[in-house]
């Protein structure tokens, strides 16, 4: 029973640290944005947007939709040619 309590306490501490860290990052980002001259904020927005797109994965539904669009547009390859570029 004592180990279970310690485990729960440790998990709560971890979650609190994570929440605090996330809040700190958000506050730091806000401060950086506020310190960025207005004429450069559009560029900063594009940088942040590109970064977010690069680190997040599409949902399964988005992946299936994109794959289906490729199929409908004829953007496919025969299975027996998939590894051709790797053998060069």
C-alpha positions, 0 to 999 in steps of 0.5 A: 500500500505504501509503494502505491501511495509513493507512486501516486505522489510521484506521478502527481509531482511529475504532472505538476512539473510538466504543467509548470514547464508548459506554462513557463514555455508559453509565458516565455513565448509570449514575452518573446513575441511581445519583444519582436518588432511588429514588422517581423511578427508575420515572419515569426508566425510563419516560422512557428507555423512551419515548425508546428507542422514539422513536428506534429503528425497528421491524424489517421483520417488525414493520412487516409484522405491524403492517400486516397487523393494520391490514388485518385490523381494517379500518384501511385507506384507499382509495389515491385518498384518501391525499392528500386531507388534504394538499390542504386 
